[in-house]
Amino acid sequence: MDFFKIIDQLSEVDADVLGRFDSRRAVFSSLGTAAKRSAMAATPLFLGALFQKAYAGTTATAVEVLQYALALELFEQDFYKKVQASAQYTAASAADKGAIDQIKKHEDAHAVLLSTAIRGLGATPITGVTFKSAVFATLTTFKTGPAATSQLGIAQLLEDTGVRAYKGRAGELLGTDLLTVALQIHSVEARHAAKIRIMRGQRAWVNPADDLAAHPVYTNGVTAGSNPAQFGLVVPPYDATKPSPREDNTVQSNVPITTGLGTTYTSADAQASFDEILQVAEVLDNSRAGGLIGA
C-alpha cells in the first residue's frame, strides 16, 4: 500500500485532506524511525485510524452514499473491462480504443479512492458489482447500428445514468467534506458521457432529439421493479411524492425555462440546458442499471 499515493489521490478531490491529517510531517514525526514509519503506513489499522480522525463526525448515511457511488463505479469498471476484452474493441480505431482505455483508468481510480475512503470510515467496501455477461453478449457492434446492440450505446446509457445518480444523492452529503469527493467524480462522469456521445455522433448533452431519448434512463419513476437490497446497499425506497424530473423537463425551480429566451430558442434547446437527478431506486430499477447488473 502506497500511503503517500493515497493521500495525493485524496488531495486531488478534497483540498483540505492534508489539513485533516495535520500534514504529512506532523503525522509521521511521531512515529519514530523511517523504517517504523514505513511499516505503520502500510497497515490498514494505521490508515483507518487516520481516516477516522480526518472524517470524524460523518454519519452512516455518508458511508451508504459512498457505497452506492462505489457500486456504480464497479459496475462501469466491469463494463469497460468487458469492452476491452471484446472482438469489437479489437477492431475499433486507435482513437476510440484510446478513449475507452482512458475512461477505464478513470473508473479504476474512482473505485480505489471510494473503497479507501469507505475503509477509512470503518466500513467494508462492497464488491462483486458486475455487468451482466448475458446482456453484454448481445452487444454485437462497437458503436454502429441500434443503440441496444452497440457497446457505446449502452456506455452512453451507463454514463448518463451515473451523472444523474451522483446528482441525486449529493444533497445527502451536505455538511461533510465527502461532498467534494462526490462532486468531483460526478464532473468526470459527465465528461465521460459527453465523450461517449460524441464518439457515437450524438450531441454531447442530453437532448430530446437523441436516438436514445425515449429510453427509461431519461424519464422518471420506477416502472420495472428494483432490488434496493442487492449487494447489501442501503437504498431509500422510491419517493413518488417527490418525483425526479424527466430530462425533457421544462420547469426549473418553479421557473418555466421555455419563455424569455427569444424566438430563436426552441423547447429542446431549453431542456438540454439542464441535467436532472434520478433517485436511487430509479437507478437500480430493472429498466435502467438494475437490469444490467449481474453475473
N, C-alpha and C positions, 0 to 999 in steps of 0.2 A: 504494500500500500504506500503510495507516494503522498504523504500528508501535505506537503507544500503544494503539490499539484492540485489537490482537492481544494485547498484554501484559495489558490489562484482562480480555479473554476468558480468557486462561490463568490469571490470578489467581483467577478465579471457580471454577476446577476444581482449581487447585494453589496452595494458600495460601502455599507457600514460593517461588513462582517469582520474586518480586521480590528475594528474598534471593539467589537463584542468579545473578541478573543484577547483583548488587552494588548494587542500587537504581537507579532511573532516573537520578538525579543523577550517581552515580558513573560510569555507563556513558557518559553524554553529555558530562560535563565534560571528558573527554579528547579530544573531537573538534573543538574549536576553535569557529568561528563558528556562529551559528544556522543560516545557510544551509548550511554544511558538514554540520552535524548532520542537517538535514532530508534532504539528498541521500543521506547514508550510510544513514540509517534506511530509505530507500526501496529499497535494493539487497538482492537475495536473498543475496549473499555476506555482507553485514553481519549480516543476520538469522540466516543459517545458522551463522555463527561464534558468535553469542551462544547459540544453542541447543546447539551442540556443547559449549560451556562449561557451560551450565546443566544439561545432562543427561549430562555426561561419566560414563563408566562403565556406561551402559546397554548391553545386548547386542543382537546382531542379532535375537534372539528377541523382544525388546521391539518392535522395528520390525515384525516379522512379525505380532505380535498387533495392533499399531495398524493395519496394512494390512488385516487381517481385519475389524477393527472398522469401518474406513472402507468396506470392501466392503458391509457390512451397512447402513451409513448411506446410501451412494449408492443402494443398492437400494431402500430405503424412500423416500428422497428422490424417486426417479424414479416410484415407485408413486403417491405423493401428488400429484406433478405431473400424472400422467395422470388422477387422480381430479378434480383441479381443472379440467381441460380437458374433462371429460365432460358430456354432457347430464344425466346422473343427478345430478351435483353441482349443476348449474344449477337443477334443480328441487327441491333439498333445502331444508330450513328454514334460516333465517338463523343459528340457534344451531348447527345441525350444520355448516354451512359455516364458521362461525367457529372451531369446534373443529378441523376439518381444516386450516384456514389456520394455526392456531397450531402444530399438530403439525408441519406442513411447515416452518415457520420454525425449529422446534427441530432438525429433521433437517438443514436448511441450515447452522445454526450448528455442529452436531456435525461435519459434513463439512468445514467450513472449518477448525475447530480441529484435527481429526485430520490433515488434509492439511498444515497449517502445522507441526505437531509432527513429522510424518514428514520433511518437507523439512529441518527444523532438525536432524534426526539424520542428515542426509546421504543420505537415500534419496528416491526419486521416488514420489509417491503414485500408487496405481493409479487408473484411470479406466474409464469405459465399462460400469459395472455397472448394468444396467437391468432393469426388469420386462418380461417377455415381452409384446409387443403382442398376439400371437395369444391369449394367455390372458386379457389384460385385456379383449379384445373379448367374451369370454364372460360378463363380469360385467354382467348386464343390469339389475340394480337397485342402488340405493344401500345400503339396509340391510334391506329386506324380502325375504321368500322364502328359499329354500335358501341356506345359507351359501356353498356352492360357486359360486353365481352372484350373490353380493352383494359389492359393493366393501368394505363394512365387515366382512363375514365374512372376507374374505381379509386385511383390515387387522388383524383380531384375530389371525389365524394368524401374520402377519409380526411383530407386536409381541411376542406371546408367545414366538416363536422368538428374537427379538432379546434378550429378557430372559434366556432360558436360554443363549444363545450367549455373552453377556458373562460370565455367571456361570461358564461352562465354561472360560474362559481366564484368569480373574482371577488364579489361582494362579501363572501364568507371569510375572506382573509383580511378584511379591513381591520386595521389596528395592529396587524402583525407585519413584521418585515418580510414574511414569506410572500406577501402580495407582490413584492418586487420580482421575486423568482418567477412567479406565475405569469406576470405581465410580460416579462422579457422573453420567456419561452413562447408566450402567445404571439408576440410580434413576429418571431421567426416562423412560427407555423403559418401565419398569414402570408409571409413571403414565399413559403413553400407552395401554398395554394395558388398564388399568383404565377409562380414559375411553371407549375404543372399545367395551369390553364393556358399559358402562352405556348407551351410545348404542344398542346393539343389544338392550337389555332383558335382558342376561345378568348374572350375578354379576360383581362387579369382580375376583374372584380365580378362579384355575383350580379347577374343581370337576368331579368325575366325572359330575355330572348335566348338565353343559353340553351344548348342542346340537352342539358340535364335539369332545366328549371322546374320540371314537373316532378322530380324525384322527391320522396318524403324528407330528405335531408334539408330541403329548403322550405318545408312547411312546419307546422307545429302540431302538438298533440301526440298522444300515444295511440297508435292505430293497430299495431300488430302484436302487442304484448311485449313486455320487457321482463328481464330477470335481474332485478336490482341486487339480489343476494350473491350473484356469481362472483367468484374469486374472493369472497369474504369482504367485498366492498360494502360500506355503509352508505346507502343511497336513499335520499329523500324520495318519497312517492311523488308521482306527477301531481302538480297542483293546478287543477282545472280552473280555479278561481283567479289565477294569475298566469294566463296562458302566454307562452313565448310568442313573440311576433313572428309572422311569416317573413321571408326575405323580400316579399313584394309589398311589405308594409308601407303605407303612405302617410302615417302619422308618427311623429317623434316627439316625446314629452308633451303630448296633447296638442302639438302644433302640426297642422297639415303641411306636408312638405311639397305638395303639388301646386301651391299657389305662391305668388310673389316672386317667381323666378323669371317671368317674361315668357313670351310666346315661343322662343327658340328652345325651351326646355320641355321635354316630354315627361310623362309619369315614370317611364322606365329610367330616365336619367336621374330623377329624384330618388327612386327606390334604390338604385345602385350606389348612391352616395352614403349609405348606412349599412352596417352589418348588424345582425340580430343575434340574440342568445338562443341556446337550447338548454332546457332543464336536463338534469342527469338522466331521469327516467326516459326522456325522449332520445338521448344519445344512445342508450342501451336498448331502446326499442328494437324489436326484430326487423322493423322496416328500415333501420339505419345500421349503426355499428354493431348492435346486438346480434343481428342476423348474420354477421360476417365473422364473429368471434367463435373460435372453437378449434378442436384438433384437426 
